[in-house]
Amino acid sequence: MDFQITEEQELLLESLREVMARSGSEDYMKECYAEHRYPQELVDALNEAGFSMLGVPEEHGGTPVDTLTLMLVAEEICRLGGPHFVFGQALSIADMLEFGSPKQQAECMGEITAGRVGFVLGFTEPQAGSDSSAIATTFTRRDGKVYLNGHKTFMSNAQRARYMLCLARNSEPDTEANKKNAFTMWWVPMAAKGITVEPLSKIGWHMMDTCEVYLDEVELDESDLVGVEGNGFMQLMINFEVERLLMASSLLGMAECAFEDAARYANQRIQFGKPIGAFQLTQEKITYSKLRIENMRNLIHKTAWKIDNGQSVQIDSALAKLYCAQEANKVIDDAMQIMGGIGYTTDCRISRLWLDARVQRIGGGTDEVMIHIAGRSILKQYQD
């Protein structure tokens, strides 16, 4: 396996660094975070430079690239202090590009090309987090229309998105046929009558809203169905493995950002007459953080290589998500310890990274679910 990135990839990353220097400075990030404001100026700059369309098929106006390139860009944005959610919509909209009608695809891509959120995913519910089979939002047919009723939660960008890709259960009595084909995707305008959005207050992720969404007799047409009725959950899963790897790459970038700040500080901060980096306990943190970062990168790059070479990554993507979520938090926490009191202030971006990284052990598949996915698949390899 060749660990050298290509000249094209390096040029792309250099272009990204220029965009981040102009539109994603630390002062700007700090201001957005303090004001709980979406970094639209940065999103617009990335969109104008073509980064929003990386990974999108050519027939939709995008620029196809390999999986490793997507991971490198996600990592670099976060390494430079940007938030993870400003990149990667090419993966999140894969469901619509694969299963949406021409009209739905046009509406979704219209949002993406304008630098907006393609849609918000209506998946998680109060009683259905890791247990997706417990989704209770229903769709009912009546008088030639379809009606949605239910309650979605932890919906990122629900205040900004113009559309929701909503997963709902058939409201008809549970028969064996219904159990096998229980869930269907629907394309829902967020401005539709009967939708109520209520923001949640969070300890981190202050640049992006996260909301409760209530659906009360939300009226749709049959043409709003996405893909095949009853196939919604399987459709949703088509890109989970690559999306998990993208989360891992963002976590790697966050860890690098914190580590680099802490390492520089360790060379500058004088205590007891010498830089704190001269003390072995600080060196221990630096050394193990570097080792964790290298392990994260190797795991991500190997998994991306396997995807690009058509190999299964069911185990690899779960391991990458699990490992990077845990180890990035350790790196960031040690970076804060090296920084000392200043690291706990809002003047230091490590405090922002510390708050934002923790939820990544929950969202996108909890640590426990990743262990379950990887563990059962590993054990199958050793069955007689």
SEDREN-545974 format. One record per residue: y, x, z of N, C-alpha, C in turn. Coordinates in steps of 0.05 Angstrom, whole numbers, plus 5000, padded with zeros to 4 digits. Layout:
<pts>
YXZYXZYXZ ...
</pts>
This chain:
<pts>
497650175000500050005000502550185000 504350124982506850274979509050164997 509950325016512050225035514850275025 515050395002517750454990518750204976 521150104984522249874970523349964943 523449784924524249844897527249894895 528050004872530850044867532349784866 531049584853532249314851532649184879 530649224896530949114923533149254939 533449514936535549664950538249584940 538549544913541149444903541749164913 539749004915540248734925541148744955 539848914971540648934999543449055002 544149244984546849354985548949144978 548348974959550048754953550348564976 548148514990548148345014549848465035 549648725040551348855060554348825054 555048835029557848795021558748515028 557048315022557748035028558048005058 556248115073556348085103558748225114 559548445103561948595113564448435108 564548295085566848135078566947865093 564747735095564747455104563047405129 561747605139560047565163560547765185 563047835189563648035209562947935237 562748115256562048045283564247865296 566747925289568847755300568547465290 567847435265567447165254565047025267 562847175270560447065282561046975311 562447145325563147085353564946835355 566746805336568546575336567046315330 565246325310563646095304561846015327 560746205340558946155362560446025386 562746135392564346035414565345745409 565845685384566945425376564745225368 562245315370559945145361560445055332 561145245315561945175288560045295268 559245135248557445235227558945445211 557645665205558945885190559145835160 560645625153560645535125561845755106 563745905116564946115099562846325091 561046395110558946585104556946455085 556246205090554346065072555446055044 558045995041559345985015559246255001 559746465016559746735005557046814995 554946755011552246805003551446644978 552346394977551746224955553146324929 555646404932557146504909555846764898 554646924916553447174907550547134897 549646884898546946824887544646834906 545246894931542946914950541646654957 543146434955541946174961539846094941 539946204918538046124896535746324893 535646524910533346714909530746564916 528846594900526246464905526046194893 528146084882528145814870527245854841 525345684831524445714803526645704783 526345844761528345854740529045584729 527045404727527645134716529544974733 529945064758531944934776534445104779 534745304762537145464763537045704782 534645764792534345974812533546244800 533046434818532246704811529646764825 527446744810524846804823524647094833 523747134857523247394868520547384883 519547624890517047624905517547564934 515347524949515647444977516847664993 516147914988517248135003520248155001 521348094977524248104973525547894991 524447654992525547445009525547535038 523447665047523247755075525247975081 525648155061527648365065530448255068 531148055053533847935054534147785081 532147635089532347495115532647695138 531147915137531348115158534148235159 535148305135537748445134540048275144 540048015137542147845146542247845177 539847825189539747815219540348085231 539448295217540048565227543048615229 544548495210547448525210548848325227 547348165242548547985262548947705252 547947645227548247375217546047185229 546546925228544446745238542246705217 539846645227537546625210537746405190 539146185197538945935181540745935156 542146155151543846165127542346245103 539746305106538146395083535346275086 534146225063531346145063530845855054 532945725043532545445035530645425012 530245644997528445634974525645564984 524945645008522345575020522345295032 524545225045524544965058524544735038 525644785014525844564994523344554976 521444724981519044744964517644474962 517644314984516444054983517643874962 520343884961521743704942521343804913 521344064909520944174882518144124872 516244104891513444064884512743774881 513843604898512943324899515143114894 517643194894519843004890520042904862 521142664858521642554832524042714819 524442694793526742824781529342754794 529742504802532242424815532442544842 530342554857530342674884530842974882 529543104863529943394859532843454852 534043284835536843324827538743294851 538143104868539843064891539543294911 537143384914536643614932537943864922 537543934897538644174885541644164883 542743924880545643894880546843984906 545443924928546344024954546144324957 543844434948543444724950545444874934 545844804909547744944892550644924901 551244714917553944684928554244834955 552044974963552245124988551844945013 550544715009550044545032547044535038 546344405059543544375067542144185049 539844265038538444095019537543825032 536543845055535743615071534943695099 534843505117533843545144531043445145 529243585158526443505159525943325183 525143075177524542885197521642885205 520943065222518143115229517643085259 518843255275518343245304519342995317 517842895336518542655352518142715381 519342545399519142605428516242645437 514442485427511642495435509942655415 511142765394509742895373511043165366 510443365382511443635377509343795363 507743935378505444085367503343885357 503143655370501143455363502343265341 502243365316503443205295502042945289 499542915298498142665293499242435310 500942505329502142305347504742185336 505542265311507942145299507741845299 509841715309509841425313511741275294 513641425281515441295262513841155241 514540915235512940755216514540675191 513040615170514240485147512740215142 514340015136513239745132514339635106 512639515090513539385065514039095070 516339005059517138725063519038635042 518438425027520238315007521038514986 519138684978519838884957521339124966 521739154992523139385003521339525023 522139765031520739915052522639965075 521639925100523339955123522140155143 523940345151523140555170524140485198 522340535217523140495245521940725262 523540855278522541065295524741245306 523841465318525641645332524741925327 526442085313525942365308527642535327 526742775333528242945351528143235342 529943395354530143685348530543725318 532243565306532743575278535243745272 534743985262536944175256538544085232 541244105235543144035214543243735207 542343565225542343275220545243175217 547143305229549943215226551143305200 549943495186551043605162549543505137 546943465140545343405116545943125106 545743095079546242835066543542685062 541342835065538742705061536842795082 534742635087532642705105529942665090 528142865093525442835084523842745109 523142495109522142365133519142315130 517642395150514842345152514342095169 513041895158512641645172509741545169 508841395189506141295190506041005178 503840945164503440675155503240485178 504740275179504840095202502439905202 500839895181498539715180496539795201 494839615210492839675231491139915223 490440075242488840315237486040255228 485640285202482840265191482040555185 479540585178478540855172480140975148 480740795129482240895105485040975114 486340825131489040885140489141145156 487041195172486941435188486941685171 485541665148485341895130487941935114 489341725111491841735095494141605110 494641715134496441585153499341635147 500041875136502841955135503841975107 506341885103507641895077510442005079 511342145059514042255059515942065045 518342045056520441875044523042035043 524541985021527142115016529241915026 530641995047532441805061535341905061 537141755050540041825052540941805081 542142005092542942005121545141805126 546541715104548641515108547541225108 544941195105543740925104544240775129 544540505126544840335149542340345167 542840355193540640365212539940635222 541340845212540841125222543041195243 542141285266544041375287543341655294 545341835294544942115299546442185325 544942305344546142385370545442685374 547542855377547043145381545843205408 544243415408543043515433544743765442 544943795468546344035478544244245484 544644495473542744705475543944955488 542245125499543245375511543845585490 542845555466543345745445543645595418 543445745396543745625369546345465367 548545575377551045425378552445395351 551445535330552745505304551345295286 549345165297547844965282547244725300 547744485291547144255307544244195307 543344085329540543985332540743705345 539443515333540043235340537543065344 538042845358536242615358537042435335 535142315321535742135300534041885304 535441655305534141395309534241235283 531941115276531740965252531040675259 532840495253532540215260532640045235 530339965224530239795200531839925177 531340185173532640325151531340245125 532940125107531840015083531740215060 529340235047528940415025527640265002 527740384978526340284955523640434952 521840314937519340454931519740714917 521940734902522540984888523341214907 523741154932524441354952521941494963 519541414955517141544964517041824951 516142014966515942294957512942364954 512142434929509442514925507542284925 505242324938503142124938503041994965 502941724965502741584990500241665006 500641705032498441785049497842085049 499342235032498842515030501042685043 502742555058505142685068504642925085 502742915103502243145120501243385104 499443345085498443565069500643675052 502443505042504643605026506543775043 506943695068508643845085507644125091 505044165090503844415098503644625076 504544555052504144735029505545005033 507645015048509245255050509445365078 507945245097508145325125507745625129 505845745115505146015120507446205112 508746145090510946315081513446265099 513846025107516145965125515846105152 513346115162512846255187513446545184 512746665161513346945156516346985154 517746795143520646825141521846825169 520846655187521746655215521246925228 518847035223518147305234520147515224 520847505198522747695187525447675199 526347425204528947385217528847495246 526647455259526347565286526447875286 525147985266525248275263528148375260 529648235244532448305240534048285266 533548075281534948035306534248255326 531648335327530848555344532148815336 532348865310533649115300536549115308 537848885305540748865311541248945340 539648825358539948875387539249165393 537049265381536149535386538249745378 539349715354541249905344543749915361 544649675370547049675388546349815414 544049765425543249885451542950185449 541750275427541250565423543950715421 545850595406548450725404549750735432 549550515446550750495473549550705492 546850745490545450935507546451215503 547451285479548551545473551451575483 552751345487555651355494556251305524 554651145536555151065564554451295583 556351375599556051605617555651485646 553451565658553051515687551751755700 552651815724551652055739552052305722 554252305707555052545692553652595666 552052405656550652445631550252175617 549752175591549151925577546651795588 546651535590544351395602541851435584 542251505559539951565542538451815550 539651975568538252215577536252155599 536351915610534451835631531951725619 529651795632527051735620526551425619 527551275639527050985638528550855614 530850965607532250865583530650945558 529751195558528151295535525651135531 524451045554522050885552522550625538 524850495545525550245532526050285502 527550505496528150565468525650615452 523850765463521350845449519550595444 519150435464517450205461518749995443 521349975444522749785426522349875397 522650135392522250245365519450195355 517450225373514650175366514249885359 515349705375515049415370516349345343 518649455337519949405311518249505288 517149745290515449845269512949675265 511749585287509449415285510049145272 512349035279513248785267513648815237 514949025229515549075201512849105185 511049265196508549315182506949055179 506948895199505448645198506648455177 509348435177510748265158510348365129 510648615125510448725098507548695087 505548745104502848715096502248415088 503248235105502747945099504147865074 506647965069508047895044506548015020 505548255023503948375001501548214995 500148105015497847945011498547684996 500747565004501647314991502247374961 503647594956504447654929501947734912 499747804925497347874911495247664912 496147414920494347184918492147174940 492547314962490547314983491247115005 489247025019489646835040491146965064 493046825075494546935098494546735122 492646565123492546365145492646505172 490946715175490946865200493447035202 494047185181496247375181498947245188 499547015175502146895180502346795209 500146685220500146595248500546835267 499147055261499447295278502247405276 503447415252506147515248508147345263 507947085261509746905276509446945306 506946955316506446985344507547255354 506747475341507447735350510447785349 511647715327514547775324516247605343 515347355348516847185366516847305395 514547405403514247515429515547795431 515047965412516048235414519048255409 520148095392523048095388524448025413 523447825428524647755453524547985473 522348145473522148375491524248585483 524448635457526448835447529248755455 529948505450532648415456533148415486 531148345502531548345531531948635541 530448825531530749105538533449205529 534349115506537049195497539249105516 538848855525540848755545540748915570 538348995579538149155603539549425600 539249545576540549805571543549765571 544549545560547449495559548549435587 546849335605547749275632549549025632 551449025649553148785653554548695628 555448895611556848825587555048665568 552448715569550648575552550348285558 551148205582550947925591553447775585 555447905574557947765567557947675538 559747485533559947385505561347575487 562447795498563648005481561448165467 559048155477556848315466554948125451 554348185426552748005410549848005419 549048195435546248185446545847935463 547947835476547647595492547147355473 548347355450547847145430544947155420 544147395413541347435404539347355425 539947425449538147365472537747065475 539946915472539746625473538346505449 538946605426537846485402534946545396 534046775405531346865399529246705414 529946615438527846505455526546255443 528046095429526945845419524945895396 525046135385523246195363520346215372 519846225398517146215408516145925410 517945735404517345445406517445325378 519745355364520045235338518345365316 517645205296516045315274513145365281 512345255304509645305314509745465339 508945355361509145495387507245725388 507645905407505846125411502946025414 502745805429500045705435498645595410 500245465393499145365368498345595349 500045805348499346035331496746165340 496446185367493946295377491546125369 491845855370489745675363489045705333 491145715316490645745287489246005281 490246225292489046485287486346505300 486146425325483746465340481246335328 481546075321479245935309478446055282 480446145267479846255240478546535243 479446685263478146945268475246915276 474746725294472046685304470146585282 471246435263469546345240468546575224 470046795223469147025208466747155220 466147095245463947225259461647035266 461746805253459446615257457046705241 454746675253452246745240451746555216 
</pts>
